[in-house]
């Protein structure tokens, strides 16, 4: 519908009143647990903000880094490894069939 044209579009005429309703998100125990876990993780990371020594590759990289940053990096690596493991399992199951 054009803002200068008062006639409605054909889509507006043919759609029923239920077509514009929003879908609701179901609250499940798994989603509640995920939200609680996410909040606890964020609080844990925010509260650990001191500098800690960081050695990587047998001392080639030897520096100090904020602990919260180290925790975020570890969290990202954990999610990445979990995702890759899940993808590889899915490929193995589909190739076995």
Biopython code that builds the backbone (N, CA, C, O; Angstrom):
import numpy as np
from Bio.PDB.StructureBuilder import StructureBuilder

atoms = [
    (1, "UNK", "N", (0.841, -1.179, 0.000)),
    (1, "UNK", "CA", (0.000, 0.000, 0.000)),
    (1, "UNK", "C", (0.882, 1.237, 0.000)),
    (1, "UNK", "O", (1.712, 1.404, 0.894)),
    (2, "UNK", "N", (0.723, 2.067, -0.946)),
    (2, "UNK", "CA", (1.454, 3.312, -1.069)),
    (2, "UNK", "C", (0.877, 4.312, -0.075)),
    (2, "UNK", "O", (-0.336, 4.336, 0.136)),
    (3, "UNK", "N", (1.718, 5.137, 0.538)),
    (3, "UNK", "CA", (1.181, 6.069, 1.535)),
    (3, "UNK", "C", (0.314, 7.155, 0.894)),
    (3, "UNK", "O", (-0.463, 7.806, 1.592)),
    (4, "UNK", "N", (0.430, 7.360, -0.408)),
    (4, "UNK", "CA", (-0.397, 8.333, -1.098)),
    (4, "UNK", "C", (-1.643, 7.693, -1.714)),
    (4, "UNK", "O", (-2.569, 8.401, -2.113)),
    (5, "UNK", "N", (-1.672, 6.384, -1.793)),
    (5, "UNK", "CA", (-2.786, 5.659, -2.403)),
    (5, "UNK", "C", (-3.668, 5.088, -1.296)),
    (5, "UNK", "O", (-3.209, 4.230, -0.543)),
    (6, "UNK", "N", (-4.921, 5.535, -1.172)),
    (6, "UNK", "CA", (-5.773, 5.068, -0.072)),
    (6, "UNK", "C", (-6.330, 3.657, -0.272)),
    (6, "UNK", "O", (-6.891, 3.082, 0.661)),
    (7, "UNK", "N", (-6.184, 3.095, -1.470)),
    (7, "UNK", "CA", (-6.727, 1.757, -1.696)),
    (7, "UNK", "C", (-5.777, 0.710, -1.141)),
    (7, "UNK", "O", (-4.566, 0.832, -1.324)),
    (8, "UNK", "N", (-6.286, -0.313, -0.469)),
    (8, "UNK", "CA", (-5.402, -1.337, 0.105)),
    (8, "UNK", "C", (-4.855, -2.271, -0.961)),
    (8, "UNK", "O", (-5.424, -2.408, -2.044)),
    (9, "UNK", "N", (-3.751, -2.902, -0.635)),
    (9, "UNK", "CA", (-3.181, -3.919, -1.522)),
    (9, "UNK", "C", (-4.060, -5.155, -1.517)),
    (9, "UNK", "O", (-4.875, -5.351, -0.616)),
    (10, "UNK", "N", (-3.887, -5.969, -2.515)),
    (10, "UNK", "CA", (-4.632, -7.215, -2.587)),
    (10, "UNK", "C", (-4.278, -8.130, -1.420)),
    (10, "UNK", "O", (-5.137, -8.849, -0.908)),
    (11, "UNK", "N", (-2.983, -8.103, -0.989)),
    (11, "UNK", "CA", (-2.565, -8.930, 0.137)),
    (11, "UNK", "C", (-3.303, -8.543, 1.416)),
    (11, "UNK", "O", (-3.653, -9.406, 2.220)),
    (12, "UNK", "N", (-3.538, -7.249, 1.602)),
    (12, "UNK", "CA", (-4.244, -6.801, 2.802)),
    (12, "UNK", "C", (-5.688, -7.270, 2.810)),
    (12, "UNK", "O", (-6.260, -7.482, 3.879)),
    (13, "UNK", "N", (-6.283, -7.435, 1.650)),
    (13, "UNK", "CA", (-7.681, -7.857, 1.556)),
    (13, "UNK", "C", (-7.799, -9.359, 1.784)),
    (13, "UNK", "O", (-8.726, -9.809, 2.458)),
    (14, "UNK", "N", (-6.876, -10.139, 1.232)),
    (14, "UNK", "CA", (-7.018, -11.597, 1.271)),
    (14, "UNK", "C", (-6.512, -12.228, 2.562)),
    (14, "UNK", "O", (-6.892, -13.360, 2.864)),
    (15, "UNK", "N", (-5.681, -11.553, 3.327)),
    (15, "UNK", "CA", (-5.164, -12.132, 4.566)),
    (15, "UNK", "C", (-6.212, -12.040, 5.668)),
    (15, "UNK", "O", (-6.944, -11.058, 5.792)),
    (16, "UNK", "N", (-6.249, -13.093, 6.452)),
    (16, "UNK", "CA", (-7.171, -13.109, 7.576)),
    (16, "UNK", "C", (-6.594, -12.351, 8.758)),
    (16, "UNK", "O", (-5.434, -11.941, 8.725)),
    (17, "UNK", "N", (-7.393, -12.160, 9.804)),
    (17, "UNK", "CA", (-6.918, -11.404, 10.963)),
    (17, "UNK", "C", (-5.809, -12.124, 11.728)),
    (17, "UNK", "O", (-5.051, -11.481, 12.454)),
    (18, "UNK", "N", (-5.700, -13.452, 11.578)),
    (18, "UNK", "CA", (-4.663, -14.196, 12.288)),
    (18, "UNK", "C", (-3.288, -14.075, 11.628)),
    (18, "UNK", "O", (-2.289, -14.477, 12.223)),
    (19, "UNK", "N", (-3.218, -13.539, 10.429)),
    (19, "UNK", "CA", (-1.952, -13.472, 9.700)),
    (19, "UNK", "C", (-0.972, -12.491, 10.336)),
    (19, "UNK", "O", (0.232, -12.582, 10.094)),
    (20, "UNK", "N", (-1.459, -11.569, 11.133)),
    (20, "UNK", "CA", (-0.592, -10.534, 11.693)),
    (20, "UNK", "C", (-0.263, -10.775, 13.164)),
    (20, "UNK", "O", (0.369, -9.928, 13.796)),
    (21, "UNK", "N", (-0.673, -11.897, 13.713)),
    (21, "UNK", "CA", (-0.363, -12.201, 15.102)),
    (21, "UNK", "C", (1.110, -12.574, 15.234)),
    (21, "UNK", "O", (1.686, -13.206, 14.349)),
    (22, "UNK", "N", (1.705, -12.175, 16.347)),
    (22, "UNK", "CA", (3.104, -12.526, 16.604)),
    (22, "UNK", "C", (3.164, -13.920, 17.199)),
    (22, "UNK", "O", (2.284, -14.332, 17.955)),
    (23, "UNK", "N", (4.211, -14.633, 16.846)),
    (23, "UNK", "CA", (4.421, -15.947, 17.434)),
    (23, "UNK", "C", (5.037, -15.766, 18.806)),
    (23, "UNK", "O", (5.941, -14.949, 18.981)),
    (24, "UNK", "N", (4.556, -16.521, 19.780)),
    (24, "UNK", "CA", (5.097, -16.430, 21.125)),
    (24, "UNK", "C", (6.210, -17.470, 21.298)),
    (24, "UNK", "O", (6.194, -18.537, 20.684)),
    (25, "UNK", "N", (7.148, -17.132, 22.132)),
    (25, "UNK", "CA", (8.245, -18.044, 22.428)),
    (25, "UNK", "C", (7.844, -18.884, 23.631)),
    (25, "UNK", "O", (7.418, -18.357, 24.659)),
    (26, "UNK", "N", (7.986, -20.195, 23.491)),
    (26, "UNK", "CA", (7.635, -21.084, 24.592)),
    (26, "UNK", "C", (8.740, -21.070, 25.635)),
    (26, "UNK", "O", (9.922, -21.177, 25.309)),
    (27, "UNK", "N", (8.342, -20.936, 26.886)),
    (27, "UNK", "CA", (9.300, -20.965, 27.990)),
    (27, "UNK", "C", (9.410, -22.410, 28.455)),
    (27, "UNK", "O", (8.466, -22.980, 29.001)),
    (28, "UNK", "N", (10.589, -22.991, 28.223)),
    (28, "UNK", "CA", (10.823, -24.375, 28.618)),
    (28, "UNK", "C", (11.879, -24.403, 29.719)),
    (28, "UNK", "O", (12.637, -23.445, 29.868)),
    (29, "UNK", "N", (11.938, -25.480, 30.485)),
    (29, "UNK", "CA", (12.977, -25.579, 31.512)),
    (29, "UNK", "C", (14.394, -25.477, 30.937)),
    (29, "UNK", "O", (15.291, -24.938, 31.586)),
    (30, "UNK", "N", (14.592, -25.990, 29.735)),
    (30, "UNK", "CA", (15.917, -25.898, 29.107)),
    (30, "UNK", "C", (16.283, -24.444, 28.819)),
    (30, "UNK", "O", (17.430, -24.048, 29.026)),
    (31, "UNK", "N", (15.333, -23.649, 28.346)),
    (31, "UNK", "CA", (15.617, -22.236, 28.074)),
    (31, "UNK", "C", (15.865, -21.463, 29.357)),
    (31, "UNK", "O", (16.739, -20.597, 29.400)),
    (32, "UNK", "N", (15.116, -21.764, 30.392)),
    (32, "UNK", "CA", (15.339, -21.105, 31.682)),
    (32, "UNK", "C", (16.729, -21.452, 32.210)),
    (32, "UNK", "O", (17.454, -20.581, 32.690)),
    (33, "UNK", "N", (17.093, -22.732, 32.118)),
    (33, "UNK", "CA", (18.420, -23.151, 32.558)),
    (33, "UNK", "C", (19.523, -22.482, 31.760)),
    (33, "UNK", "O", (20.550, -22.099, 32.319)),
    (34, "UNK", "N", (19.319, -22.336, 30.449)),
    (34, "UNK", "CA", (20.314, -21.687, 29.603)),
    (34, "UNK", "C", (20.470, -20.214, 29.979)),
    (34, "UNK", "O", (21.589, -19.700, 30.015)),
    (35, "UNK", "N", (19.371, -19.541, 30.257)),
    (35, "UNK", "CA", (19.434, -18.132, 30.655)),
    (35, "UNK", "C", (20.147, -17.988, 31.999)),
    (35, "UNK", "O", (20.990, -17.106, 32.162)),
    (36, "UNK", "N", (19.814, -18.844, 32.955)),
    (36, "UNK", "CA", (20.463, -18.794, 34.267)),
    (36, "UNK", "C", (21.961, -19.051, 34.120)),
    (36, "UNK", "O", (22.770, -18.348, 34.726)),
    (37, "UNK", "N", (22.337, -20.047, 33.326)),
    (37, "UNK", "CA", (23.739, -20.355, 33.099)),
    (37, "UNK", "C", (24.463, -19.187, 32.425)),
    (37, "UNK", "O", (25.606, -18.887, 32.771)),
    (38, "UNK", "N", (23.814, -18.535, 31.478)),
    (38, "UNK", "CA", (24.421, -17.384, 30.804)),
    (38, "UNK", "C", (24.633, -16.230, 31.780)),
    (38, "UNK", "O", (25.674, -15.574, 31.742)),
    (39, "UNK", "N", (23.672, -15.979, 32.640)),
    (39, "UNK", "CA", (23.803, -14.893, 33.621)),
    (39, "UNK", "C", (24.935, -15.201, 34.600)),
    (39, "UNK", "O", (25.742, -14.325, 34.913)),
    (40, "UNK", "N", (24.995, -16.437, 35.080)),
    (40, "UNK", "CA", (26.075, -16.825, 36.001)),
    (40, "UNK", "C", (27.433, -16.687, 35.320)),
    (40, "UNK", "O", (28.389, -16.223, 35.941)),
    (41, "UNK", "N", (27.531, -17.081, 34.058)),
    (41, "UNK", "CA", (28.786, -16.971, 33.320)),
    (41, "UNK", "C", (29.211, -15.519, 33.164)),
    (41, "UNK", "O", (30.379, -15.189, 33.366)),
    (42, "UNK", "N", (28.278, -14.653, 32.808)),
    (42, "UNK", "CA", (28.604, -13.228, 32.640)),
    (42, "UNK", "C", (29.039, -12.623, 33.974)),
    (42, "UNK", "O", (30.011, -11.870, 34.018)),
    (43, "UNK", "N", (28.333, -12.942, 35.064)),
    (43, "UNK", "CA", (28.720, -12.429, 36.375)),
    (43, "UNK", "C", (30.104, -12.919, 36.778)),
    (43, "UNK", "O", (30.903, -12.153, 37.316)),
    (44, "UNK", "N", (30.390, -14.175, 36.523)),
    (44, "UNK", "CA", (31.703, -14.744, 36.851)),
    (44, "UNK", "C", (32.805, -14.037, 36.074)),
    (44, "UNK", "O", (33.857, -13.724, 36.631)),
    (45, "UNK", "N", (32.572, -13.790, 34.819)),
    (45, "UNK", "CA", (33.583, -13.137, 33.982)),
    (45, "UNK", "C", (33.786, -11.685, 34.410)),
    (45, "UNK", "O", (34.922, -11.217, 34.486)),
    (46, "UNK", "N", (32.700, -10.973, 34.689)),
    (46, "UNK", "CA", (32.807, -9.559, 35.059)),
    (46, "UNK", "C", (33.518, -9.385, 36.404)),
    (46, "UNK", "O", (34.252, -8.414, 36.592)),
    (47, "UNK", "N", (33.309, -10.307, 37.332)),
    (47, "UNK", "CA", (33.920, -10.167, 38.654)),
    (47, "UNK", "C", (35.406, -10.513, 38.663)),
    (47, "UNK", "O", (36.107, -10.145, 39.605)),
    (48, "UNK", "N", (35.893, -11.190, 37.672)),
    (48, "UNK", "CA", (37.312, -11.557, 37.606)),
    (48, "UNK", "C", (38.031, -10.631, 36.636)),
    (48, "UNK", "O", (38.239, -10.971, 35.471)),
    (49, "UNK", "N", (38.411, -9.451, 37.133)),
    (49, "UNK", "CA", (38.986, -8.451, 36.234)),
    (49, "UNK", "C", (40.442, -8.109, 36.556)),
    (49, "UNK", "O", (40.951, -7.116, 36.038)),
    (50, "UNK", "N", (41.129, -8.889, 37.388)),
    (50, "UNK", "CA", (42.531, -8.594, 37.679)),
    (50, "UNK", "C", (43.446, -9.121, 36.563)),
    (50, "UNK", "O", (43.049, -9.954, 35.748)),
    (51, "UNK", "N", (44.664, -8.616, 36.557)),
    (51, "UNK", "CA", (45.661, -9.027, 35.574)),
    (51, "UNK", "C", (46.321, -10.333, 36.030)),
    (51, "UNK", "O", (46.647, -10.484, 37.207)),
    (52, "UNK", "N", (46.514, -11.255, 35.119)),
    (52, "UNK", "CA", (47.152, -12.538, 35.436)),
    (52, "UNK", "C", (48.238, -12.805, 34.394)),
    (52, "UNK", "O", (48.121, -12.372, 33.247)),
    (53, "UNK", "N", (49.298, -13.521, 34.795)),
    (53, "UNK", "CA", (50.334, -13.873, 33.801)),
    (53, "UNK", "C", (49.774, -14.878, 32.789)),
    (53, "UNK", "O", (48.996, -15.765, 33.139)),
    (54, "UNK", "N", (50.184, -14.719, 31.544)),
    (54, "UNK", "CA", (49.688, -15.565, 30.464)),
    (54, "UNK", "C", (50.879, -16.073, 29.662)),
    (54, "UNK", "O", (51.592, -15.293, 29.032)),
    (55, "UNK", "N", (51.086, -17.379, 29.691)),
    (55, "UNK", "CA", (52.156, -17.997, 28.902)),
    (55, "UNK", "C", (51.523, -18.929, 27.895)),
    (55, "UNK", "O", (50.660, -19.740, 28.231)),
    (56, "UNK", "N", (51.971, -18.800, 26.634)),
    (56, "UNK", "CA", (51.406, -19.600, 25.554)),
    (56, "UNK", "C", (52.537, -20.070, 24.657)),
    (56, "UNK", "O", (53.519, -19.356, 24.451)),
    (57, "UNK", "N", (52.394, -21.256, 24.134)),
    (57, "UNK", "CA", (53.406, -21.866, 23.255)),
    (57, "UNK", "C", (54.760, -21.958, 23.958)),
    (57, "UNK", "O", (55.779, -21.493, 23.448)),
    (58, "UNK", "N", (54.740, -22.570, 25.141)),
    (58, "UNK", "CA", (55.946, -22.829, 25.924)),
    (58, "UNK", "C", (56.735, -21.567, 26.215)),
    (58, "UNK", "O", (57.966, -21.592, 26.212)),
    (59, "UNK", "N", (56.049, -20.474, 26.464)),
    (59, "UNK", "CA", (56.708, -19.235, 26.848)),
    (59, "UNK", "C", (57.055, -18.313, 25.707)),
    (59, "UNK", "O", (57.621, -17.246, 25.944)),
    (60, "UNK", "N", (56.738, -18.680, 24.466)),
    (60, "UNK", "CA", (57.002, -17.776, 23.336)),
    (60, "UNK", "C", (56.175, -16.507, 23.513)),
    (60, "UNK", "O", (56.669, -15.399, 23.300)),
    (61, "UNK", "N", (54.912, -16.677, 23.906)),
    (61, "UNK", "CA", (54.060, -15.539, 24.235)),
    (61, "UNK", "C", (53.972, -15.508, 25.754)),
    (61, "UNK", "O", (53.338, -16.372, 26.358)),
    (62, "UNK", "N", (54.606, -14.517, 26.372)),
    (62, "UNK", "CA", (54.644, -14.391, 27.821)),
    (62, "UNK", "C", (54.255, -12.962, 28.169)),
    (62, "UNK", "O", (55.054, -12.041, 28.001)),
    (63, "UNK", "N", (53.030, -12.774, 28.653)),
    (63, "UNK", "CA", (52.524, -11.439, 28.926)),
    (63, "UNK", "C", (51.526, -11.496, 30.068)),
    (63, "UNK", "O", (51.253, -12.566, 30.612)),
    (64, "UNK", "N", (50.986, -10.346, 30.427)),
    (64, "UNK", "CA", (49.894, -10.295, 31.389)),
    (64, "UNK", "C", (48.628, -9.907, 30.645)),
    (64, "UNK", "O", (48.645, -9.077, 29.736)),
    (65, "UNK", "N", (47.533, -10.529, 31.054)),
    (65, "UNK", "CA", (46.261, -10.309, 30.382)),
    (65, "UNK", "C", (45.174, -10.247, 31.441)),
    (65, "UNK", "O", (45.298, -10.865, 32.499)),
    (66, "UNK", "N", (44.114, -9.507, 31.164)),
    (66, "UNK", "CA", (42.982, -9.440, 32.091)),
    (66, "UNK", "C", (42.321, -10.819, 32.165)),
    (66, "UNK", "O", (42.105, -11.475, 31.145)),
    (67, "UNK", "N", (42.010, -11.236, 33.370)),
    (67, "UNK", "CA", (41.443, -12.565, 33.558)),
    (67, "UNK", "C", (40.104, -12.702, 32.840)),
    (67, "UNK", "O", (39.800, -13.773, 32.313)),
    (68, "UNK", "N", (39.291, -11.632, 32.807)),
    (68, "UNK", "CA", (38.000, -11.723, 32.130)),
    (68, "UNK", "C", (38.191, -11.986, 30.644)),
    (68, "UNK", "O", (37.411, -12.717, 30.035)),
    (69, "UNK", "N", (39.235, -11.388, 30.054)),
    (69, "UNK", "CA", (39.495, -11.617, 28.633)),
    (69, "UNK", "C", (39.928, -13.061, 28.392)),
    (69, "UNK", "O", (39.522, -13.691, 27.415)),
    (70, "UNK", "N", (40.750, -13.566, 29.289)),
    (70, "UNK", "CA", (41.172, -14.967, 29.193)),
    (70, "UNK", "C", (39.972, -15.913, 29.319)),
    (70, "UNK", "O", (39.898, -16.925, 28.622)),
    (71, "UNK", "N", (39.044, -15.579, 30.206)),
    (71, "UNK", "CA", (37.835, -16.402, 30.367)),
    (71, "UNK", "C", (36.950, -16.346, 29.123)),
    (71, "UNK", "O", (36.392, -17.364, 28.714)),
    (72, "UNK", "N", (36.819, -15.165, 28.522)),
    (72, "UNK", "CA", (36.011, -15.040, 27.298)),
    (72, "UNK", "C", (36.642, -15.835, 26.159)),
    (72, "UNK", "O", (35.937, -16.491, 25.391)),
    (73, "UNK", "N", (37.966, -15.777, 26.052)),
    (73, "UNK", "CA", (38.659, -16.548, 25.012)),
    (73, "UNK", "C", (38.455, -18.044, 25.242)),
    (73, "UNK", "O", (38.192, -18.790, 24.299)),
    (74, "UNK", "N", (38.576, -18.476, 26.483)),
    (74, "UNK", "CA", (38.366, -19.899, 26.800)),
    (74, "UNK", "C", (36.937, -20.327, 26.505)),
    (74, "UNK", "O", (36.707, -21.416, 25.980)),
    (75, "UNK", "N", (35.975, -19.471, 26.842)),
    (75, "UNK", "CA", (34.566, -19.771, 26.556)),
    (75, "UNK", "C", (34.331, -19.898, 25.054)),
    (75, "UNK", "O", (33.645, -20.818, 24.607)),
    (76, "UNK", "N", (34.897, -18.977, 24.272)),
    (76, "UNK", "CA", (34.737, -19.026, 22.816)),
    (76, "UNK", "C", (35.384, -20.275, 22.230)),
    (76, "UNK", "O", (34.814, -20.913, 21.344)),
    (77, "UNK", "N", (36.574, -20.629, 22.720)),
    (77, "UNK", "CA", (37.234, -21.844, 22.233)),
    (77, "UNK", "C", (36.417, -23.086, 22.585)),
    (77, "UNK", "O", (36.313, -24.011, 21.780)),
    (78, "UNK", "N", (35.841, -23.106, 23.781)),
    (78, "UNK", "CA", (35.001, -24.243, 24.181)),
    (78, "UNK", "C", (33.774, -24.383, 23.304)),
    (78, "UNK", "O", (33.438, -25.487, 22.876)),
    (79, "UNK", "N", (33.096, -23.266, 23.029)),
    (79, "UNK", "CA", (31.934, -23.316, 22.142)),
    (79, "UNK", "C", (32.346, -23.740, 20.736)),
    (79, "UNK", "O", (31.648, -24.525, 20.093)),
    (80, "UNK", "N", (33.466, -23.228, 20.262)),
    (80, "UNK", "CA", (33.932, -23.586, 18.923)),
    (80, "UNK", "C", (34.250, -25.065, 18.803)),
    (80, "UNK", "O", (33.875, -25.709, 17.823)),
    (81, "UNK", "N", (34.940, -25.603, 19.796)),
    (81, "UNK", "CA", (35.250, -27.038, 19.771)),
    (81, "UNK", "C", (33.992, -27.890, 19.881)),
    (81, "UNK", "O", (33.879, -28.926, 19.225)),
    (82, "UNK", "N", (33.047, -27.455, 20.709)),
    (82, "UNK", "CA", (31.773, -28.175, 20.814)),
    (82, "UNK", "C", (31.008, -28.163, 19.508)),
    (82, "UNK", "O", (30.427, -29.174, 19.111)),
    (83, "UNK", "N", (31.006, -27.011, 18.833)),
    (83, "UNK", "CA", (30.318, -26.904, 17.553)),
    (83, "UNK", "C", (30.972, -27.806, 16.504)),
    (83, "UNK", "O", (30.284, -28.524, 15.777)),
    (84, "UNK", "N", (32.296, -27.765, 16.432)),
    (84, "UNK", "CA", (33.006, -28.600, 15.458)),
    (84, "UNK", "C", (32.789, -30.090, 15.729)),
    (84, "UNK", "O", (32.635, -30.879, 14.796)),
    (85, "UNK", "N", (32.778, -30.468, 16.997)),
    (85, "UNK", "CA", (32.518, -31.861, 17.354)),
    (85, "UNK", "C", (31.124, -32.276, 16.911)),
    (85, "UNK", "O", (30.932, -33.373, 16.387)),
    (86, "UNK", "N", (30.157, -31.400, 17.123)),
    (86, "UNK", "CA", (28.785, -31.690, 16.711)),
    (86, "UNK", "C", (28.673, -31.812, 15.198)),
    (86, "UNK", "O", (27.980, -32.698, 14.698)),
    (87, "UNK", "N", (29.346, -30.934, 14.466)),
    (87, "UNK", "CA", (29.316, -30.987, 13.001)),
    (87, "UNK", "C", (29.967, -32.274, 12.496)),
    (87, "UNK", "O", (29.445, -32.926, 11.591)),
    (88, "UNK", "N", (31.102, -32.635, 13.080)),
    (88, "UNK", "CA", (31.793, -33.850, 12.643)),
    (88, "UNK", "C", (30.962, -35.098, 12.953)),
    (88, "UNK", "O", (30.953, -36.039, 12.159)),
    (89, "UNK", "N", (30.274, -35.122, 14.077)),
    (89, "UNK", "CA", (29.405, -36.255, 14.394)),
    (89, "UNK", "C", (28.263, -36.361, 13.400)),
    (89, "UNK", "O", (27.901, -37.458, 12.973)),
    (90, "UNK", "N", (27.694, -35.218, 13.031)),
    (90, "UNK", "CA", (26.605, -35.213, 12.059)),
    (90, "UNK", "C", (27.056, -35.718, 10.709)),
    (90, "UNK", "O", (26.322, -36.451, 10.045)),
    (91, "UNK", "N", (28.253, -35.341, 10.291)),
    (91, "UNK", "CA", (28.773, -35.820, 9.006)),
    (91, "UNK", "C", (29.055, -37.311, 9.053)),
    (91, "UNK", "O", (28.823, -38.022, 8.075)),
    (92, "UNK", "N", (29.556, -37.786, 10.186)),
    (92, "UNK", "CA", (29.863, -39.203, 10.314)),
    (92, "UNK", "C", (28.573, -40.030, 10.273)),
    (92, "UNK", "O", (28.543, -41.100, 9.665)),
    (93, "UNK", "N", (27.512, -39.538, 10.915)),
    (93, "UNK", "CA", (26.243, -40.272, 10.930)),
    (93, "UNK", "C", (25.610, -40.298, 9.545)),
    (93, "UNK", "O", (25.045, -41.317, 9.147)),
    (94, "UNK", "N", (25.695, -39.182, 8.796)),
    (94, "UNK", "CA", (25.095, -39.160, 7.465)),
    (94, "UNK", "C", (25.893, -40.000, 6.478)),
    (94, "UNK", "O", (25.309, -40.580, 5.563)),
    (95, "UNK", "N", (27.204, -40.082, 6.635)),
    (95, "UNK", "CA", (28.005, -40.885, 5.710)),
    (95, "UNK", "C", (27.886, -42.376, 6.015)),
    (95, "UNK", "O", (28.127, -43.200, 5.133)),
    (96, "UNK", "N", (27.519, -42.738, 7.241)),
    (96, "UNK", "CA", (27.370, -44.149, 7.605)),
    (96, "UNK", "C", (26.070, -44.747, 7.078)),
    (96, "UNK", "O", (25.955, -45.966, 6.952)),
    (97, "UNK", "N", (25.101, -43.907, 6.774)),
    (97, "UNK", "CA", (23.793, -44.413, 6.313)),
    (97, "UNK", "C", (23.805, -44.875, 4.903)),
    (97, "UNK", "O", (22.779, -45.321, 4.390)),
]
sb = StructureBuilder()
sb.init_structure("model")
sb.init_model(0)
sb.init_chain("A")
sb.init_seg("    ")
for serial, (resi, resn, name, xyz) in enumerate(atoms, 1):
    if name == "N":
        sb.init_residue(resn, " ", resi, " ")
    sb.init_atom(name, np.array(xyz, "f"), 0.0, 1.0, " ", f" {name:<3s}", serial, name[0])
structure = sb.get_structure()
